[in-house]
Amino acid sequence: MPPRRSGWAAGRPVEWGHVVDRGHRFSAARAAPFGGRSVVNGASPFAAWIAGDPELARLLDEEMERQSTTLQLIASENFTSPAVLAASGSVLTNKYAEGYPHRRYYGGNRVIDEVEDLARARARSLFGAEHANVQPHAGANANLAVYTALLQPGDTILAMRLDHGGHLTHGSPASITSKIWRFVSYGVTPAASDPSDAGEVIDFDQVADLAKREQPKLIVAGSTAYARTIDPVPFREIADAVGAWFMFDMAHPAGLVAGGAHPSPVGVADVVTLTTHKTLRGPRGGAILCRSDLAKAIDQAVFPALQGGPLEHAVAAKAVAFAEAQAPAFRAYAARVVENAKALGAALSAQGFRLVSGGTDNHMVLVDLRPFDAELTGKEAQEVLDRAGITCNRNTIPDDPRSPFVTSGLRLGSAAETTAGMGSEEMVQIAGLIGRTLRGRADEAQVAAVRAEVRELCAAFPPYPDLVSEGTG
Ligand SMILES: Cc1ncc(COP(=O)(O)O)c(C=O)c1O
């Protein structure tokens, strides 16, 4: 069994390393997080925190156990620090604060103003932005606010095709965005027949041609399933050539940008949106960064155009996450996230999977299952991996012949298990477990054997060792 390590250690809330030797105190926390007992008999912290509601406490207990005993490989997820959890669960949830610091519609906001000022200042400092709005409840709200601020209904937006990695808010027929604005989509280049060639990368010729022909008012860069670095500069040049605004949606790589592992779009794009809960490792939520001259329009679009009272407990938790991401250890974390994704990708290739675009530059690996097994769909792979304790999601791959509900691909991410302390050795082990599960998917004994190994691996890397110490049982 590998040494026990974890990313979160008691009493060092901001600047500590991504890998901490936990010593012997928290042994096998993932294998039996609450000493094998249920929360209702008092074995987990939830029993004390949510006394009087054993039904809900049990559910929290079960989710903690799930997160602690299975592998979290969903590219948009992470384990926040206990400090982020504490701020998210604080009394700030009680306060109404419609408006912005020092311009509120309710009384009693002296402290809240300081909290939001702190979050805004930390976001500006972390990303080098002139203005930050930290109120968007989610990444989708942040995108909608930018469109609302910069555009008129019916204006054209050029964004990435959904089946090539664009997000729902980049013009899905199912999203309100496509009912208000007219979307035109660019995609990636065809898959290269020569594996050393860089196929399936953003087709900038297509972006430029479409921009010239369609004269969009806004060009959007950013993706939900693209494993390569997105260079903001060519987008800026194309936007300038046609007089369009340029928005960079860095929902996924925000933490890599903060940690210097991905080029920053701040100062290149007119507006940058982000989520705080993916690689940035903060609470669920969104934020918007922009130049000072756009601050008023952006702020008015968030409130009062789209949202009511801000979630100030989430704003406080964002402030915690921004500070954590500015600490030197976060740079090491971001670099290690990329290193781990590369190691996972290489090991999956060795198992016979094809990596879309031939590899990864970020926290994400997009896998084409067809060369591994032509019959295997993303849906079936996701389901059997779930039974083996390996949590990931099916995903379309560029020009996928299967529907988005079935798919030929899987999307995997390294951000969460890197937080838990895993390294490239564990990534190779995980690739092997994925290969074995999918090869032996018809044999439940084989799946159960992998499940047992996953438990053992997770036991060595508890995400919240301080919340599930042996002493609690
Ligand atoms: C590129 C991109 N933009 C926006 C979002 C929306 O974020 P949220 O789910 O917080 O609304 C996501 C979420 O996955 C995303 O990947």
The ligand as a Tripos MOL2 file, in Angstrom:
@<TRIPOS>MOLECULE
LIG
   16    16     1     0     0
SMALL
NO_CHARGES

@<TRIPOS>ATOM
      1 C1        -16.9810   25.9130  -20.0040 C.3       1 LIG1
      2 C2        -18.0390   25.9900  -18.9510 C.ar      1 LIG1
      3 N1        -18.7300   27.1240  -18.7920 N.ar      1 LIG1
      4 C3        -19.6880   27.2490  -17.8710 C.ar      1 LIG1
      5 C4        -20.0080   26.2080  -17.0370 C.ar      1 LIG1
      6 C5        -21.1660   26.3820  -16.0930 C.3       1 LIG1
      7 O1        -20.8470   26.2650  -14.7700 O.3       1 LIG1
      8 P1        -21.9990   25.9290  -13.6800 P.3       1 LIG1
      9 O2        -22.2620   24.4800  -13.7790 O.co2     1 LIG1
     10 O3        -21.4120   26.3930  -12.4040 O.co2     1 LIG1
     11 O4        -23.2080   26.7470  -14.0760 O.co2     1 LIG1
     12 C6        -19.3100   25.0070  -17.1460 C.ar      1 LIG1
     13 C7        -19.6460   23.8920  -16.2450 C.2       1 LIG1
     14 O5        -19.3200   22.7770  -16.4290 O.2       1 LIG1
     15 C8        -18.3000   24.8970  -18.1310 C.ar      1 LIG1
     16 O6        -17.6390   23.7590  -18.3000 O.3       1 LIG1
@<TRIPOS>BOND
     1     1     2 1
     2     2     3 ar
     3     2    15 ar
     4     3     4 ar
     5     4     5 ar
     6     5     6 1
     7     5    12 ar
     8     6     7 1
     9     7     8 1
    10     8     9 2
    11     8    10 1
    12     8    11 1
    13    12    13 1
    14    12    15 ar
    15    13    14 2
    16    15    16 1
@<TRIPOS>SUBSTRUCTURE
     1 LIG1         1 GROUP 0 **** ****
